[in-house]
Amino acid sequence: MSDEFRALLLEQDEAGETSVQLRALSEADLPDEDVLVAVEYSSLNYKDGLAITGKGRVVRDFPMIPGIDLAGTVLSSRSEQYSPGDRVVLTGWGAGERHWGGYSQRQRVRPDWLVRLPDTLSTRDAMAIGTAGFTAMLCVMALESAGITPDSGEVLVTGASGGVGSVAVAILAKLGYEVAAVTGRPEGSDWLRQLGAASIIPRADMAQPPRPLESQRWAGAVDTVGGVILARVLAETCYGGTVTACGLAGGVDLPTTVMPFILRNVALQGVDSVMCPPARRQQAWERLARDLPGDRLTALTQEVSLEQLPELAPKILAGKVRGRVVVSLAD
Ligand SMILES: NC(=O)c1ccc[n+]([C@@H]2O[C@H](COP(=O)([O-])OP(=O)(O)OC[C@H]3O[C@@H](n4cnc5c(N)ncnc54)[C@H](OP(=O)(O)O)[C@@H]3O)[C@@H](O)[C@H]2O)c1
């Protein structure tokens, strides 16, 4: 096997402008971490869009190989935790932000960042799920921990055509929840119904600033957008309901009041995937292997090459990418 491999490299000039290039690297260029992985797939997430375009200042060190997740096979390991041939997945821990990430045919990473893939998931499945799908599962698990069951009532998913949203719709529907999907893309309604949405709510309806309390509609919610929409979700959540908040595609502010919390016992549960503890990661991947139907995962995934990423990055920030984008690292 040649020592040379391909990677996408981000650099920043003195004026702070970010540039992106496909480069040939060798293993000597990689960070000195304990596990060398032959990366088979990575994926495109909202945060990767921010990194590649230089928006949002998510990259802390340059040069940087972006890609906040990866899946592949261990080539060599100085750690007893992993051996050559092990199939592994990595999401978060600062990959593609502070540490070199997944847009590279080979990468060296810390063993503690890795999760062994369940037997029934291929490395491609793992990245079709990726950080977005993993986060969707963490949101579902948070709703379950809060006692929200399919019998509790309708659950809402915002940003439903996006990566986190579409996987959340598919998982919740498979688990028997009645799912309402909020989308700004009505042309994708049939696709969302195929994933399992029982009803479609136009984004514009949810973007109206709410009164402190609105009619009670949702037993629970997975919110990926924040802003006024999250404020409306809270105002419409039923007594005792739980809203999980994981994203900011619609804004970082939260123009709400305390009323849903103090009069309706509503809970707002934040969800972070980046620093999620290892045991919960393992649990979430096992749940994903079990509770995300393969045909739905196929329906929500498109595959691209490294070369296509610079063109796709602004599109995911503009909300123009549907479902999940898996990145093949094959030659
Ligand atoms: N907390 C964590 O650990 C974690 C992990 C992963 C992702 N995230 C965050 O979760 C969010 C979603 O990530 P993703 O990878 O799923 O991104 P994505 O694929 O771009 O999905 C975001 C979706 O939000 C909707 N949207 C876009 N712009 C909007 C706007 N201005 N107002 C309202 N809705 C808008 C769109 O869905 P429709 O067209 O259907 O409306 C879009 O597809 C991002 O903010 C990301 O940073 C957080």
The ligand as an SDF file (V2000), in Angstrom:
LIG
                    3D

 48 52  0  0  0  0  0  0  0  0999 V2000
  -25.8450   19.6140   19.5430 N   0  0  0  0  0  0  0  0  0  0  0  0
  -25.1220   18.8290   18.7590 C   0  0  0  0  0  0  0  0  0  0  0  0
  -24.2710   18.0550   19.2050 O   0  0  0  0  0  0  0  0  0  0  0  0
  -25.3760   18.8700   17.2950 C   0  0  0  0  0  0  0  0  0  0  0  0
  -25.0540   17.7830   16.4780 C   0  0  0  0  0  0  0  0  0  0  0  0
  -25.3960   17.8300   15.1190 C   0  0  0  0  0  0  0  0  0  0  0  0
  -26.0110   18.9580   14.6160 C   0  0  0  0  0  0  0  0  0  0  0  0
  -26.2530   20.0130   15.4290 N   0  0  0  0  0  0  0  0  0  0  0  0
  -26.9150   21.2160   14.9300 C   0  0  0  0  0  0  0  0  0  0  0  0
  -28.2130   20.8510   14.5010 O   0  0  0  0  0  0  0  0  0  0  0  0
  -28.6070   21.6730   13.4110 C   0  0  0  0  0  0  0  0  0  0  0  0
  -29.0050   20.7780   12.2450 C   0  0  0  0  0  0  0  0  0  0  0  0
  -27.8600   20.0880   11.7620 O   0  0  0  0  0  0  0  0  0  0  0  0
  -27.9550   19.2550   10.4040 P   0  0  0  0  0  0  0  0  0  0  0  0
  -26.6140   18.6700   10.1630 O   0  0  0  0  0  0  0  0  0  0  0  0
  -29.1880   18.4420   10.4410 O   0  0  0  0  0  0  0  0  0  0  0  0
  -28.1640   20.4780    9.3710 O   0  0  0  0  0  0  0  0  0  0  0  0
  -29.0340   20.4970    8.0390 P   0  0  0  0  0  0  0  0  0  0  0  0
  -28.9450   19.1850    7.3500 O   0  0  0  0  0  0  0  0  0  0  0  0
  -28.6380   21.7300    7.3070 O   0  0  0  0  0  0  0  0  0  0  0  0
  -30.5270   20.6690    8.5540 O   0  0  0  0  0  0  0  0  0  0  0  0
  -31.0360   21.8580    9.0670 C   0  0  0  0  0  0  0  0  0  0  0  0
  -32.4770   22.0250    8.6030 C   0  0  0  0  0  0  0  0  0  0  0  0
  -33.0500   23.1170    9.2910 O   0  0  0  0  0  0  0  0  0  0  0  0
  -34.0000   23.7740    8.4680 C   0  0  0  0  0  0  0  0  0  0  0  0
  -33.6030   25.1750    8.3450 N   0  0  0  0  0  0  0  0  0  0  0  0
  -32.5560   25.7020    7.6670 C   0  0  0  0  0  0  0  0  0  0  0  0
  -32.4970   27.0290    7.8110 N   0  0  0  0  0  0  0  0  0  0  0  0
  -33.5470   27.3670    8.6030 C   0  0  0  0  0  0  0  0  0  0  0  0
  -34.0290   28.6060    9.1000 C   0  0  0  0  0  0  0  0  0  0  0  0
  -33.4280   29.7570    8.8260 N   0  0  0  0  0  0  0  0  0  0  0  0
  -35.1240   28.5780    9.8950 N   0  0  0  0  0  0  0  0  0  0  0  0
  -35.7320   27.4240   10.1980 C   0  0  0  0  0  0  0  0  0  0  0  0
  -35.3300   26.2120    9.7370 N   0  0  0  0  0  0  0  0  0  0  0  0
  -34.2400   26.2050    8.9600 C   0  0  0  0  0  0  0  0  0  0  0  0
  -33.9630   23.0510    7.1150 C   0  0  0  0  0  0  0  0  0  0  0  0
  -34.9870   22.0410    7.1290 O   0  0  0  0  0  0  0  0  0  0  0  0
  -36.3790   22.2650    6.3230 P   0  0  0  0  0  0  0  0  0  0  0  0
  -35.9960   22.6370    4.9340 O   0  0  0  0  0  0  0  0  0  0  0  0
  -37.0650   20.9410    6.4280 O   0  0  0  0  0  0  0  0  0  0  0  0
  -37.1110   23.3620    7.0310 O   0  0  0  0  0  0  0  0  0  0  0  0
  -32.6160   22.3730    7.1260 C   0  0  0  0  0  0  0  0  0  0  0  0
  -32.5750   21.2370    6.3010 O   0  0  0  0  0  0  0  0  0  0  0  0
  -27.4140   22.5760   13.1160 C   0  0  0  0  0  0  0  0  0  0  0  0
  -27.5970   23.8050   13.7590 O   0  0  0  0  0  0  0  0  0  0  0  0
  -26.2390   21.8190   13.7090 C   0  0  0  0  0  0  0  0  0  0  0  0
  -25.1710   22.6840   14.0550 O   0  0  0  0  0  0  0  0  0  0  0  0
  -25.9520   19.9850   16.7460 C   0  0  0  0  0  0  0  0  0  0  0  0
  1  2  1  0
  2  3  2  0
  2  4  1  0
  4  5  1  0
  4 48  2  0
  5  6  2  0
  6  7  1  0
  7  8  2  0
  8  9  1  0
  8 48  1  0
  9 10  1  0
  9 46  1  0
 10 11  1  0
 11 12  1  0
 11 44  1  0
 12 13  1  0
 13 14  1  0
 14 15  2  0
 14 16  1  0
 14 17  1  0
 17 18  1  0
 18 19  2  0
 18 20  1  0
 18 21  1  0
 21 22  1  0
 22 23  1  0
 23 24  1  0
 23 42  1  0
 24 25  1  0
 25 26  1  0
 25 36  1  0
 26 27  1  0
 26 35  1  0
 27 28  2  0
 28 29  1  0
 29 30  1  0
 29 35  2  0
 30 31  1  0
 30 32  2  0
 32 33  1  0
 33 34  2  0
 34 35  1  0
 36 37  1  0
 36 42  1  0
 37 38  1  0
 38 39  2  0
 38 40  1  0
 38 41  1  0
 42 43  1  0
 44 45  1  0
 44 46  1  0
 46 47  1  0
M  CHG  2   8   1  16  -1
M  END
$$$$
